[in-house]
Amino acid sequence: MTFEWNKMKLYWSKFKEYRVFSPYKSFFQLGIVWLTFSIILITSIILIFGVTTTEKYTGCMSATCFETFITSYKLPLGVLSLLIPFGAIYAAQHRSEQTIAQIKASKGHNSFVNYYKHLEEFNGMLKDENIDKEFVSIRKLHKMLFPNSKDGSYRIDENLIKNLIVALQKIHQTLMELERFVDSLKNSEFTENEYTDKSFNLILVTYETLLNIRNSFKFNDTEYSLVSLKEKLKKNEVNIVQVIYEIKTTLNCLEKVLSFDEEFDMPDVLTKLTKLDWDPKDNKALSIDNPIKIKLSNI
């Protein structure tokens, strides 16, 4: 039963692809033309044969005989004359199909040329901004940003941006929480360990979200995985300032990439994060007495 159903689907798909007035065939190669002409000719021949056998005619070249011929064979001649309007209608339809096919071919060629031109300009922009080496593959990045570019649509994918905004909002909220936490240290009695654990946890949450963004946008792998960063933070081999700097660098790079689409409205949350500032900016050891101060709330 499954086999028969698959055969039916195959026949149906072929039927849908069949075109009566195929633009890729000449007029006299069309099956509908030969079928129609054959029916008209056969019908006319049958009618002529019927008239001829029921009447006894002799050869005659006079005007009266000619008039008799026209009168007697009016029906078969009328059927035969249908060749002219049918031929004209079929020819017009065939030309129309050919015109449509030419337009589609031209559009397809233009889309092909425009796609590679768009990709070339995108690649050139990344090189001009010195960020082309930040990504695994420029072609893959372009395909992800502009999934419909081969069809002539050069707008950034909306679903991609929706997911990006959600991730950026999470980063923004986490950094704001870190900013509020540091501000609260003045009027609280946190221990050094409590400060370290809280600040590390917040920065790790932010970094995890950043890694997801980098993976989505085909960035090269970072120096640290989430696990290795956690260990290096505990061992003071990596400073929170370095992590914050990497976050801002990545988002600045991302903003440049998205700006390639001149009609794209840059998300406010991305604009705010690219203006992220902090203090201190050096890599000196941070402590509860010398915490990193995120400057984000006033942006």
C-alpha positions as CSV (number, residue, x, y, z in Angstrom):
1,M,0.0,0.0,0.0
2,T,2.9,2.3,0.8
3,F,4.6,1.5,-2.5
4,E,1.4,2.4,-4.4
5,W,1.0,5.6,-2.5
6,N,4.5,6.6,-3.3
7,K,4.0,5.9,-7.0
8,M,0.8,8.0,-6.9
9,K,2.7,10.9,-5.3
10,L,5.5,10.5,-7.9
11,Y,2.9,10.6,-10.8
12,W,1.2,13.6,-9.3
13,S,4.4,15.6,-8.9
14,K,5.3,14.9,-12.5
15,F,1.8,15.9,-13.6
16,K,2.2,19.3,-11.7
17,E,5.6,19.8,-13.5
18,Y,4.0,19.1,-16.9
19,R,3.5,22.3,-18.9
20,V,1.1,22.2,-21.9
21,F,2.7,25.2,-23.4
22,S,6.3,24.5,-22.5
23,P,8.5,27.5,-23.3
24,Y,11.4,25.2,-24.0
25,K,9.8,23.6,-27.0
26,S,9.1,25.1,-30.4
27,F,5.5,25.7,-31.4
28,F,5.2,22.6,-33.6
29,Q,6.8,20.5,-30.9
30,L,3.9,21.1,-28.5
31,G,1.6,18.1,-28.0
32,I,-1.5,20.2,-27.6
33,V,-0.9,21.8,-31.0
34,W,-0.6,18.4,-32.8
35,L,-3.6,17.0,-30.8
36,T,-5.9,19.9,-31.7
37,F,-4.9,20.1,-35.3
38,S,-5.2,16.3,-35.7
39,I,-8.8,16.3,-34.2
40,I,-9.9,19.2,-36.5
41,L,-8.4,17.6,-39.6
42,I,-9.8,14.1,-38.9
43,T,-13.2,15.6,-38.1
44,S,-13.1,17.6,-41.4
45,I,-12.1,14.6,-43.4
46,I,-14.9,12.5,-41.9
47,L,-17.4,15.2,-42.7
48,I,-16.1,15.6,-46.2
49,F,-16.2,11.8,-46.8
50,G,-19.8,11.7,-45.5
51,V,-21.0,14.5,-47.8
52,T,-19.2,13.1,-50.8
53,T,-20.7,9.6,-50.3
54,T,-24.3,10.7,-49.8
55,E,-24.3,13.0,-52.9
56,K,-23.5,12.1,-56.4
57,Y,-21.3,14.9,-57.8
58,T,-19.5,15.2,-61.1
59,G,-16.6,17.3,-62.1
60,C,-17.5,20.9,-63.0
61,M,-15.7,24.2,-63.1
62,S,-18.6,26.6,-63.5
63,A,-19.7,29.2,-60.9
64,T,-22.8,27.3,-60.2
65,C,-20.8,24.2,-59.4
66,F,-18.4,26.1,-57.2
67,E,-21.4,27.7,-55.3
68,T,-22.8,24.2,-54.8
69,F,-19.5,23.0,-53.5
70,I,-19.3,25.8,-51.0
71,T,-22.9,25.1,-49.8
72,S,-22.5,21.3,-49.6
73,Y,-19.2,21.4,-47.8
74,K,-19.9,24.4,-45.6
75,L,-19.7,22.3,-42.3
76,P,-16.5,20.5,-43.0
77,L,-14.9,23.7,-44.3
78,G,-16.1,25.5,-41.2
79,V,-14.6,22.9,-38.9
80,L,-11.3,23.1,-40.9
81,S,-11.3,26.9,-40.6
82,L,-11.0,26.4,-36.8
83,L,-7.3,25.7,-37.4
84,I,-6.7,29.5,-37.8
85,P,-8.2,30.8,-34.4
86,F,-6.9,27.8,-32.5
87,G,-3.4,28.3,-34.0
88,A,-3.5,32.0,-33.2
89,I,-4.6,31.4,-29.6
90,Y,-2.0,28.7,-29.0
91,A,0.8,30.7,-30.6
92,A,-0.1,33.7,-28.4
93,Q,-0.1,31.5,-25.3
94,H,3.2,29.9,-26.2
95,R,4.8,33.3,-26.7
96,S,3.5,34.4,-23.3
97,E,5.0,31.4,-21.7
98,Q,8.3,32.0,-23.4
99,T,8.3,35.7,-22.2
100,I,7.6,34.6,-18.6
101,A,10.4,32.1,-18.8
102,Q,12.8,34.7,-20.2
103,I,11.8,37.1,-17.4
104,K,12.4,34.4,-14.7
105,A,15.7,33.5,-16.3
106,S,16.8,37.1,-16.3
107,K,15.6,37.6,-12.8
108,G,17.5,34.5,-11.7
109,H,20.6,35.6,-13.4
110,N,20.4,39.1,-11.8
111,S,19.8,37.5,-8.4
112,F,22.8,35.3,-8.8
113,V,25.0,38.3,-9.8
114,N,23.6,40.5,-7.1
115,Y,24.1,37.8,-4.5
116,Y,27.8,37.4,-5.2
117,K,28.2,41.2,-5.4
118,H,26.5,41.5,-2.0
119,L,28.8,38.8,-0.5
120,E,31.9,40.5,-2.0
121,E,30.9,43.9,-0.5
122,F,30.2,42.2,2.9
123,N,33.6,40.5,2.9
124,G,35.2,43.8,1.9
125,M,33.5,45.7,4.7
126,L,34.7,43.2,7.3
127,K,38.3,43.5,6.0
128,D,38.0,47.3,6.0
129,E,37.0,47.1,9.7
130,N,39.7,44.6,10.4
131,I,37.3,42.1,11.8
132,D,37.3,39.5,9.1
133,K,39.6,37.3,11.1
134,E,37.1,37.2,14.0
135,F,34.9,34.7,12.2
136,V,35.1,31.0,11.2
137,S,33.7,31.6,7.7
138,I,32.6,34.9,6.1
139,R,30.3,33.0,3.7
140,K,28.6,31.1,6.5
141,L,28.1,34.3,8.5
142,H,26.6,36.0,5.4
143,K,24.3,33.1,4.8
144,M,23.1,33.2,8.4
145,L,22.5,36.9,8.4
146,F,20.9,37.0,4.9
147,P,19.3,33.6,4.4
148,N,17.2,34.8,1.5
149,S,19.9,36.7,-0.3
150,K,20.0,34.2,-3.3
151,D,16.3,35.1,-3.8
152,G,17.1,38.8,-3.9
153,S,16.2,39.7,-0.3
154,Y,19.1,41.4,1.5
155,R,17.5,42.1,4.9
156,I,18.9,40.6,8.1
157,D,17.0,37.6,9.4
158,E,14.3,38.8,11.9
159,N,14.3,35.6,13.9
160,L,18.1,35.8,14.4
161,I,17.8,39.3,15.7
162,K,14.9,38.4,18.0
163,N,17.1,35.7,19.6
164,L,20.0,38.1,19.8
165,I,18.0,40.8,21.6
166,V,16.9,38.2,24.2
167,A,20.6,37.3,24.8
168,L,21.7,40.9,24.9
169,Q,19.0,41.8,27.4
170,K,20.2,39.0,29.6
171,I,23.7,40.4,29.5
172,H,22.5,43.9,30.2
173,Q,20.4,42.7,33.2
174,T,23.3,40.7,34.6
175,L,25.8,43.6,34.3
176,M,23.2,45.9,35.9
177,E,22.9,43.5,38.7
178,L,26.7,43.5,39.1
179,E,26.7,47.3,39.1
180,R,24.0,47.4,41.8
181,F,25.8,44.8,43.8
182,V,29.1,46.7,43.8
183,D,27.2,49.9,44.8
184,S,25.7,48.1,47.7
185,L,29.1,47.1,49.1
186,K,29.4,50.5,50.7
187,N,26.5,49.9,53.1
188,S,26.9,46.2,53.7
189,E,29.1,43.7,55.5
190,F,30.0,41.3,52.8
191,T,33.1,39.2,53.3
192,E,35.8,39.0,50.7
193,N,34.7,35.5,49.7
194,E,31.1,36.6,49.4
195,Y,32.1,39.4,47.1
196,T,34.3,37.2,45.0
197,D,31.6,34.4,44.7
198,K,28.9,36.9,43.8
199,S,30.9,38.9,41.3
200,F,32.3,35.7,39.7
201,N,28.9,34.1,39.3
202,L,27.5,37.2,37.7
203,I,30.4,37.5,35.3
204,L,30.2,33.8,34.4
205,V,26.5,34.1,33.6
206,T,27.3,37.0,31.3
207,Y,30.2,35.2,29.7
208,E,28.0,32.1,29.0
209,T,25.5,34.2,27.2
210,L,28.3,35.9,25.3
211,L,29.6,32.4,24.2
212,N,26.1,31.6,22.9
213,I,26.1,34.8,20.8
214,R,29.5,34.1,19.5
215,N,28.6,30.6,18.5
216,S,25.4,31.8,16.8
217,F,27.3,34.5,14.7
218,K,30.1,32.2,13.7
219,F,32.8,33.8,15.8
220,N,36.1,32.0,16.2
221,D,36.5,30.1,19.5
222,T,37.5,32.3,22.5
223,E,40.6,31.7,24.5
224,Y,38.5,30.4,27.4
225,S,35.7,28.0,27.7
226,L,33.2,28.6,30.5
227,V,34.8,25.9,32.6
228,S,38.3,27.1,32.1
229,L,37.4,30.7,32.8
230,K,35.8,29.7,36.1
231,E,39.0,27.9,37.1
232,K,41.2,30.8,36.0
233,L,39.1,33.4,37.8
234,K,39.5,31.4,41.0
235,K,43.2,31.2,40.5
236,N,43.4,34.9,39.7
237,E,44.9,34.0,36.3
238,V,42.2,36.0,34.6
239,N,40.8,39.3,35.8
240,I,37.1,40.3,35.6
241,V,38.3,43.4,33.7
242,Q,39.6,41.1,30.9
243,V,36.3,39.4,30.6
244,I,34.4,42.7,30.5
245,Y,36.8,43.9,27.8
246,E,36.2,40.8,25.7
247,I,32.4,41.3,26.1
248,K,32.6,44.8,24.8
249,T,35.0,43.9,22.0
250,T,32.7,41.2,20.8
251,L,29.6,43.4,20.9
252,N,31.4,46.2,19.1
253,C,32.4,43.8,16.4
254,L,28.8,42.5,16.2
255,E,27.5,46.1,15.8
256,K,29.8,46.7,12.8
257,V,28.6,43.5,11.2
258,L,24.9,44.4,11.6
259,S,25.5,47.9,10.3
260,F,26.2,46.5,6.9
261,D,22.4,46.4,6.4
262,E,21.8,50.2,6.1
263,E,18.1,49.7,6.6
264,F,18.6,47.7,9.8
265,D,17.5,49.3,13.1
266,M,20.2,48.7,15.6
267,P,18.7,47.3,18.9
268,D,18.9,49.8,21.7
269,V,20.2,47.3,24.1
270,L,23.2,46.6,21.8
271,T,23.9,50.3,21.4
272,K,23.9,50.6,25.2
273,L,26.2,47.7,25.7
274,T,28.8,48.9,23.1
275,K,29.0,52.1,25.3
276,L,29.8,50.0,28.4
277,D,32.4,51.5,30.6
278,W,34.1,50.3,33.8
279,D,36.7,51.3,36.4
280,P,39.4,50.4,37.0
281,K,40.5,49.5,33.5
282,D,43.8,47.9,34.4
283,N,44.4,44.3,35.3
284,K,45.2,44.9,39.0
285,A,43.8,42.5,41.5
286,L,40.3,43.3,42.4
287,S,38.9,43.0,45.9
288,I,36.0,44.1,48.0
289,D,38.0,47.2,48.7
290,N,38.8,47.7,45.1
291,P,35.8,46.3,43.1
292,I,35.1,46.7,39.4
293,K,32.6,49.4,38.9
294,I,30.3,48.9,35.9
295,K,29.1,52.1,34.4
296,L,25.9,51.1,32.6
297,S,22.9,52.5,34.3
298,N,23.4,56.1,33.1
299,I,23.7,55.1,29.4
